[in-house]
Structures are given as C-alpha cells and as structure tokens.
C-alpha cells in the first residue's frame, strides 16, 4: 500500500512510526514532513494548506490511503477533496471539522445538546465584548473563535487583562481572522484530562487518557504553548470519571454531530476539566493532539492502520482496540525562547539506540545534518510498567540528546506522581 500522511510535526512522526509496523505498507509519503520524518517516510515539499497540490500529488502517485493529521487542512476540506477523487481518508470532512474550526460552533453545540461545559458568551462586535467585561467575574477566559496553533486562549485575571486580550484578538488581529469572533467564558478550576477517541460516527472508542503540560516553564508558569510534555494514563481519569464522560460527553457529542448532519469520522480530541461539578469540556479538537499522540500511540497494541481503515469504512465496532497497561511519558525538547523568539539552525545529536522513541517536530536536513528549525524540536518518549519509571527513562533519554539552546521542562508528570502517592 501507498500511504500519504499530511503534516510535518511530532504528532505526524508518531503516526508514521506506528503505521510503518503494518506489513502491507510499502511506502509512506509525508507532506511536507520534516528532517526527522525523512528517516521514516518520503518527504515532499507541499504545504498542509495546499489542498489542490495534495490532491494532484495523491492522484499522480496512486495513493491508496491518506491520513490528514493537522487542523488546518481538515478545516479547509482536505478530506472532502481527496475523497472526491476516490482516495479513502482518515480524518473528518470539512462540515465535521468545524467542531474545532469554530469555538462558537462547539459551544453552541454543547449548549443545545446539554453537554457539560463552561458558561459563555460569544461576540463578533468588539465594543459589545468590552461592555460585557464590565460585569464579568475574574479570572475569565478569552478565546479566539478560529484556529490559532493552540495559542488562542488567554486567561485574564482582571478587567484590564481581559480588555487587552479582546483588543489584541479583535483589533490588533494577532490571530488573523480567527479573532473576528471571540468567546468569553467562565473560568473553571480542576485537573485537566486529555482523551483522544476513534470514532466512525456511530461507535466511539476512547484511547488511553493523558495529561498535557501547556505552560512553558516548570510549575505551570510562563506562556501557553502547544504543549511541553505529556504522561499517560492520567491518574485523575478514574473508572467513575470514565463512565460519566462516556455517558454525558463522548456519546452525546458524536450523536449531536450526527443529528446536525455533520457526522464525525476520525480522531476526536476531548479536552476536559474535572471540576467540583464533574467533568466538563474545555475544548474539542478534530484530530490527534500534539504531544498527546506521542504517549498514546506507543501504548497502542492494535495495528493503527487497521483501526483507521475501520473508521473510514464505518466498521469500528468490529475491531478490538487494545492498549498496554503500561505508562508513558513524553518530554518536549524546545528551542530556548519558545513560544516567542528563538534561534534556529543548531545541529541535533540523537544516539541511535534511542531514536525509535524520539519524535521529531521542528528540524530540517541540511548537508546530511539534522538542524533545529522550530520552537518545539523533539518529543522524547518512554514507556514502562510504572509512570515513575517511564518519566525517569524519558529524562535519561533527554540527557543523551544534544543541540545548542535546548530547553525543556523538568517537571513533566510531577503532578501525576504526587496524585498517585496521595491515593
């Protein structure tokens, strides 16, 4: 089989490494891929938003199956375009991808179908938004309606911060057109839980839960990032919480999308918060999370491509999806200065013995050398029988990797370990 994977980050590298295990796979193309992915797939310099070029390449190279991983091409309709020329895909079509593409849509969906989430108001007029802030309670959460690389959420501690956030999104356009509309919502507190789920629109199969670490610095300080590390499973996701989520969030969500004529097929990401009043949805993503994928897929025992094809063909209920009972940890090695300004072009040294558990996110090949080219450079993962050992092994691998200006958090999984000790 000829497989196409659209995307070029650590998530895509994890997907490609998993797909390679299927013996029916002859070749994998990554569009655009990156310097690290090039060791596992053929990288082609076509951008994720260049839908026509993606389709043309797929037809010319007789792609048998395509996996569209990032949010942008999904929201732009890449799956629709590929399926229109007869190429089966993993990923939601454009009408379903709106669940991430518009926060206003997802909030209205949850309100309409009684899915637990934070109270909110939506504004497309900046002056009305600013007026609303006069009577808001603080902290409050300001979200850009559209896609913003995981950075379009600002927690404002007072009115001044909230006004600045609204103006930066709606007037200064720091997120472009994604800030034409904003959602202002209630600030919830509690442990966060990430759950990715396979769904064919009829059946939903949650994967191993995980815990993301969004802030740039230790102790959850600093700016929000795309994610500085993850652990799985998330100890807060108990059997009781799991049951509540299935009954009140997971099944109602796929049923709601179906009722709206937007049947969701692919990977649906649930960003949850465990509040005093039970689990609530913070956000939906229409694809695998990054870096959650880098801890979830290493624990997957069932063949990934087989599951994906079952999703596409709406026969997920026929597949037994198994995950290991082990634990996993992923530490993101970033460029110092991320998520703001950072230098690029430093050579990366990764020992061969740990390369299978390193997922490359921001790196390029130049004269046969792997060089840093992004903010988040590598995801360094490990699995073990216990979470404590998985964390230890991940950090041992991190210490073996070298590049100038490397930065990483040193407390990935610390909260999970502390919670486990308290139980």
Secondary structure, DSSP 4 states (H G I P E B T S, - for coil): -EEEEEE-SHHHHHHHHHHTTSTT--EEEEEE--TTGGGTSEEE---TT-HHHHHHHHHHTT-SEEEE-SHHHHHHTHHHHHHHTT--EES--HHHHHHHH-HHHHHHHHHHHT--B--EEEESSHHHHHHHHTT--SSEEEEESS--TT--EEEESSHHHHHHHHHHHHTS-TTGGGGSSEEEEEPP-SEEEEEEEEE-SS-EEE---EEE--EEEGGGEEEE-S-SEEEES-TT--HHHHHHHIIIIIHHHHHHHHHTT----EEEEEEEEEETTEEEEEEEESS--TTTHHHHGGGB-S-HHHHHHHHHTT-GGGS---B-SSEEEEEEEEETTTTS------B-B--GGGGGGEEE-SEEEETTEEEE-SSEEEEEEEEESSHHHHHHHHHHHHHH-B-TTEE--S-TTHHHHHHHHH-
